[in-house]
């Protein structure tokens, strides 16, 4: 938190998520009633987390059937999902393209009963963070993107895969947990998710190992150089 305030003053703290079989004192909210669109996006459901109120989810209380696979609580693509993606959202050309997308999706099944979301400053000693993600404007995204590539031997320390908003904050970064060189994920590019965030906000997610390397590199990176000082001056 000291490093974050030093280099990203006044910006929102990140959110951490992890799977567990124990809720502890984390709230497990009721499934939301369908809105006029027929679903409630996980970005709306985790809005309280950004205010410091932890939440837990699984298939019982997720408000969007499209979140079941990205969050690890289902493995088969239902016809409802295919119909919505192809005929309502129109972000995939055919059902075959939807199947192809998930055939190449490396997300794993949920290793716990619940998926817990906590803001960074509410973490407790017994928690086991797996993914850290940020809601951020382009200036912050630029800093995180550059930091994620600081110790990468390639130009691809961050990926921008096509998928749902929940894919970008959970599904794809979770799939990088065991990677030899884990990548961070830039997201919230799904048109359906754009309506749930401010126009200048995107997400940046990192599997735990990648996040730790970014944290270790902060003081010796560009963040301590004049080029970042000029950008940082706009945060206030």
TABEL-V108310 format. One record per pair of residues at least 12 apart in sequence whose C-alpha atoms are under 7 Angstrom apart, sorted by the first residue. I is the first residue (numbers start at 1). GAP is how many residues later the second one is. D is the distance in whole Angstrom. If there is no record, write none. Layout:
<<I/GAP/D> <I/GAP/D>>
This chain:
<<7/216/6> <7/225/7> <8/224/7> <9/226/7> <10/225/7> <10/226/7> <13/106/7> <13/107/6> <14/105/6> <14/106/6> <14/118/6> <14/119/5> <14/120/5> <15/102/7> <15/103/6> <15/104/4> <15/105/6> <15/117/6> <15/118/5> <15/119/6> <16/101/6> <16/102/5> <16/103/6> <16/104/6> <16/113/6> <16/115/6> <16/116/4> <16/117/6> <17/98/7> <17/99/5> <17/100/4> <17/101/6> <17/112/6> <17/113/6> <17/114/5> <17/115/7> <18/97/6> <18/98/5> <18/99/7> <18/110/6> <18/111/5> <18/112/5> <18/113/7> <19/91/7> <19/92/6> <19/93/5> <19/95/6> <19/96/5> <19/97/6> <20/92/5> <20/93/6> <20/94/5> <20/95/7> <21/91/5> <21/92/5> <21/93/6> <26/28/6> <26/29/6> <26/30/6> <27/27/6> <27/28/5> <27/29/6> <28/27/6> <28/28/5> <28/29/6> <29/32/7> <30/31/6> <31/29/7> <31/30/4> <31/31/6> <31/32/6> <32/31/6> <39/24/6> <39/25/5> <40/23/5> <40/24/5> <41/22/6> <41/23/6> <42/21/7> <42/124/7> <43/153/6> <44/152/6> <49/68/7> <49/69/6> <49/70/6> <50/69/6> <52/67/6> <52/70/7> <54/63/6> <54/64/5> <54/65/7> <55/61/6> <55/62/5> <55/63/7> <56/58/6> <56/59/5> <56/60/4> <56/61/6> <57/57/6> <57/58/5> <57/59/7> <58/15/7> <58/55/7> <58/56/6> <58/57/6> <59/14/6> <66/15/6> <67/99/6> <70/37/7> <70/96/6> <70/97/5> <70/100/7> <70/101/5> <71/95/7> <71/99/6> <71/100/6> <72/35/7> <72/36/6> <72/37/4> <72/38/4> <73/36/6> <73/37/6> <82/13/6> <82/16/6> <106/69/6> <107/64/5> <107/65/6> <107/67/7> <107/68/5> <108/67/7> <129/79/7> <130/77/6> <130/78/5> <131/42/7> <131/43/7> <131/74/7> <131/75/6> <131/76/4> <131/77/5> <132/73/6> <132/74/5> <132/75/6> <132/76/7> <132/79/7> <133/36/6> <133/70/7> <133/71/5> <133/72/4> <133/73/6> <134/69/5> <134/70/5> <134/71/6> <135/66/6> <135/67/6> <135/68/5> <135/69/7> <136/65/5> <136/66/6> <136/67/6> <137/63/5> <137/64/5> <137/65/6> <138/62/7> <141/63/7> <145/13/7> <147/67/6> <148/36/7> <148/66/6> <157/26/5> <157/27/6> <158/25/5> <158/26/5> <158/27/5> <158/28/7> <159/24/7> <159/25/6> <159/26/5> <159/27/6> <160/25/6> <160/26/5> <160/27/7> <163/27/7> <164/26/6> <165/22/7> <165/23/5> <165/24/7> <165/25/6> <165/28/6> <168/17/6> <168/18/7> <168/19/5> <168/20/7> <169/36/6> <173/12/6> <173/32/6> <173/33/6> <173/34/5> <174/33/6> <176/31/6> <177/30/6> <182/25/7> <182/28/6> <183/23/7> <183/27/7> <184/21/6> <184/22/4> <184/23/7> <184/26/7> <185/19/6> <185/20/5> <185/21/6> <186/17/6> <186/18/5> <186/19/7> <187/15/6> <187/16/5> <187/17/6> <188/14/5> <188/15/6>>
